[in-house]
């Protein structure tokens, strides 16, 4: 009788979860959209709000990337 010495194969790593990607894009779009609206509605606050919105969008993207890579 032949002996089967094969190791069980592990599943191939998958990409990031589509729901996480969708939520990440949604958060970034909402942050940038809200920032743009406030900058248009209140021109005197445009510089500080744009700076905070840009940093917030970058942090949201970085956080999403970290969470997506953590599952692998």
Secondary structure, 3 states (H helix, E strand, C coil): CCCCCCCCCCCCCCCCCHHHHHHHHHHHHHHHHHHHHHHHHCHHHHHHHHHHHHHHHHHHHHHHHHHHHHCC
